[in-house]
Amino acid sequence: MFHSLFDVGCSGLKISRRRGIITHWDIDGLASAVILSKMLNPERKILSSVNSVARYIGELVSLGLNEIWIADLNPASSMKNQLNMTIERAKRLGVKLYWFDHHQWSHHMINLFNQYSEVISYINEPSMVASDIVANYFGVSGNEYYRKLVSLAYDDDFFENRFEITRIYRRVLKWNGWDIRYRVLESLSQGELEPRWLIEYYVNEVKNLYENLMREAIGRMEVVEKNGARLLIFPDVDPRVHPGELIEVVEKQGLLAHAYIVRYPRGISLRSDYVDVSKIASLYGGGGHPRVAGIPGGVGMEAVLKSLLDALEKYGVNRPLYIS
């Protein structure tokens, strides 16, 4: 499964390899970027949201790069047309794409990638985090520092919350935009797993305000009950608040539900142990994992709520499909 295409790609010594990397900006994406940067020495490093990945691929192609490595970014169905045009252009110019991800991909995107197998090489393994896939691909999973990075990625993405530094990273990375994210990448690339500046910034600038935003979001929470199903809805949540932490707090308060909807200004987060929310998200151009998924853009809450209620009615609420 992890046969290295890197070795194949480097075998033609007469070909000048100009490389760029694009990864997500969360802990897993940053860990992937650190490993990719060390292994590839890329000309460009880009941190990206899911919605921007096709545009960034196009930009790197325009710069004349002939290898683009992508990690921890889900090729959502809503991007299919844009990605199709970008990949077609890459094909014409002889550009190779290498894609590593762990989210649930739609059949539409898998079929698209398979149509361009001479352009795209990909590994999609939902049981792992992307940085672990990358480390295995390059045969460096035994590296002590990379193991620590990958461990933090699992702690964050699987919401294990074993390390306090994970919570600090999670909150800071959502707090103040791209400059902070690139600064974190620089620190991690230099081997600083717990940089002092990050912890000081969290304590002085983030912690108290973040906890206030959490309390405000919980204060606006709504409850919907129908046919035995119970949903908790959090409308108008500040985008800096992590949905998992929000739900973690209300569950500790005894407020349990079969599904949770967190509405942000530019998207919706879904969580449930009773239905595959990635399938529901895919209906609206989103995606993710069976228990945790997201929908970008301004999709209507009523439509998503109806889809969730219909799924809960179909599969039942007496026994979870997914048990931790």
N, C-alpha and C positions, 0 to 999 in steps of 0.2 A: 504493500500500500504506500509506503514512504520511499519507494525508489526515487532517487534524486534526479530530477530533470535538470538541476543545476549543472551536474557533470556533463550531461549531453549538450547543454547550451554553451558550455565553455570549450567544447572540444575543437571548434573551428578557430584556430589561432589567428587566422587572417582577418577575422571579423572583429571590428572594434565594438565592444559592448558598452553602450551608454545607458545607464540604468537609472530608474527612478522608482520610489516607493510611495504608496498611498495606504494609509491605515486609519482606522477609527481612532478617536481621541480618548477613549476610556482606558482603564488600566490594561486590559487585554490588548487593545490596539497599540498602546505605547510600548508594552513589552514586545509585541511583534515588531514594532519599528526599531527597537534597540537591537534585536537579533538580526533582522534584515540588514540594517545599516552596517553592522559588524561584518557580516558575511559578504555583502555586495559592494560596499563603498559607493553608494549611489550619488549621482550629481544633484538630485533633488529629493527632499523628504517632505511629504505633504500629509498633514492630519486632516481628516475629512469627516463630514456627516454622511449618512447613507444617501441623502438626496443629491449630494454634490459629486459623487464618485465618477459618474460618467463625464461630467464637465472637466474634472481634473485629469482623467485619462486623455481626453482630447487635448488639453493644454500640454501635457508631457509629449504627446505625439507631435504636436506643432513645434516643440523645442528640438525635435530631431532625435529623441531618445528611442532606442530600439528594443528595450526590455522594460516592462512596467510590472512591478510586483505589488500585489494588493492583499491586504489582510484585515480580517475582522469587519468586513463590510458586506452586508447582505444585498445582493442584486435584486431589489424588489421588483415585482411585476409592473409597478407604475413607471419604471425606468426602461421598460423593454424596448420601446421604439428608439429612445435616445441612445441606449447601449448598442442596439443593432447598427445604427449609423456609425457610431464610434468604432465598433469592432470591424465593420466593413472598411472603414478608412485605414485602420491599423493593418488589415490584411493587405491592402493595396501597397502600403509602404513597407511591408515586411517586418512589422513590429510584433513582438511576442508578449503575451500577457500571462502572468502567473498569479493565480487567485487562491487564497487560503481562507476558509471561513467555517463557522460552526453553527450558523443559524439554519433554520428550516428553509430550503429553497423551493420555490414553486416549480411545477413541471414545465411551465412555459419557459422559465429561465434556464433550467437544465437542458431542455431541448435546444434553446438558442445557443448555449455554449457548445453543445455537442455538434451543432451544425458548423461551428468554426473551430474544430479540434486542431487544425493546423495553426491556429492563432492563439487559442487559449488552452492552457493546462491548469487544471484546478483540482483541489482537494476540499471536499465539504464533509466534515465529520461532526455531527451535532453532539456527540457524547464528550467532545473535548473542547478546550478553548483554543482560539486561533493561534496564540503564541506557542502552545504546546505542539500544535500541528507544524508550525514553522520550525521549532527546535528539532522535532523528529525528522523533518524533511532534510535539514542540513546536517543531521547526525551530531547535534551539540546538546542533546537533552541531558547529558551527564554533567554539563558545566554547572558549577555550584551557584554562580550568580544568576544564570538563566533559570535554574530550578527555583530560586527564590522569586524571580519575576513571575514565572508561570504560576507559582503557588498563590501569589497575590491576585493574579488574573482569575484563577478558579474561585478564590475567596470572594471576589467581587461579582463575577458573572453568575456563579451558582448561589450567590447570596448566603455564603456560609458564615461570614462575619467572625472569623476566628481571630483576626488581627485588628487592633485599633487603627493601625496605619491605613488599612483598607478603607475604613469609613472616612478618614481624613482625605485621602486621595479622591474618593468618590464625590465628596462634597465640594472640594476645592476645584476639581476639574469641571464641575457644572456651574461654578460660581462666576467667573470673571472672564470668560471668553478665551480666544485663541492665544493671546500672549502668554497667559499662565500655562496653557497646555504645552506650548513649545518650550517654555522654561522647564517644565517638569520633564519633558523628553530629554532636554540637554542634561539635566541632573542625573536621570537614570542612565543615560549613555556614558556618563562619567563614573558610574558605579555607586552613586549615592542613592541607596534604597529608601532612606528616611532623611531627606535633606532638612537641615535646620530651618532654612528660610520657609519651607512649606509648612512646617508645624507652627512656626511663629505667625505666619500669615493666617493659618486656620484659626488659631486661638484669638488673634487680635481683630480679624476682619470678618470671619465667617461664622464661627460657632454659635454665638448668641442670636444673630440675625436669622441664621438657618433654622434654629429651633423655634423662633417666633413664627416664621413662615409655615412650619409644620403645624403649629397650634392653630394658625389661621385657617389652613386647609381643612383640618379636622373639624373646626367649628362650622364650616360650610357643608359638611358631609350630608348626603341625602341617602335614604334607604328606600329601595324598591323591592316589593314582595309580590310574587305572582306564582300560582300553582305550586306552592311549596318551595320555590326558589327565592333566595335572598341575595340581592346585589347591593353593594355599597358604592356610591358615586361621589367622586370628589370633583366638583366643577371649578373652573377658573383657578387652577393651581399654578403658582409661580414656577416657571420652567427650571429653576435651580433646585427644586425639591425632588429628591429621588422617589419614584413611586414605591419601590420596595420598602424603603424606610418608613414611608407614610403608612403603609399597610401593616408593617411590623408593629408600629405603635398602637394602632387601633386593635389589632389582634391581642396584644398584651393587656388591653383594657377590656377584653372579653367581647369585642364587637366583631363577630365572625360572619363570613358570607360565602356563598358558593362562587361568586365572581366579584371582581373589583374593576371599576372603570375610573381612571384618572384623566381628567380633561385638562390639557395644556393649551396655551394660545395657538400653538402650531402643530397640534397632534393629540393623539389619545394613546394611553397605555392600558393594556388589558392583562389581568392576572386571574388564574383559576386553577384549581386542582381537579375540576370536574369535567371540563371540556377542553379541547385543543384550541386555545385562543389564537395560535398561529394561523389556523385555517380560517377563522373568522377575520383576522386582520388581512389576510390575503384577498378577501372579497373586496376590500377597500384600498388596495394598493400598498398594503403593509406586509409585515411578516415578523419573524422572530423564532421563538421556541414554543413547544406545546403548552407550557405553563405561563410563559411570559412573552408578550408580543406588543408591537406598536403599530400605529397607523399614522402616517404623516399627513399634514395638510388640514384643511377645514371640513372634514367629513362630519355630517350631522350626527349628533349624539343619539337622537331617536332611532336612527337606522341601526346603529351599532348595538344599542340596547335591545332592540327587537331581535337581532341576530343572536345575541347572547341568550336571551330568554327562550328563543326557539330551540337553540342547541341544548340548553339545560332541560327543557321539556322532553327532548328526544332521548338524551342519554341518561336522564334521571339525576337526582340529587341525594340519593341514599348512601352512595359509596363513591369516594374519590377515584378517579382514573389514575391519578398520580399521587403516590404516597412517598413522602420524604424518608 
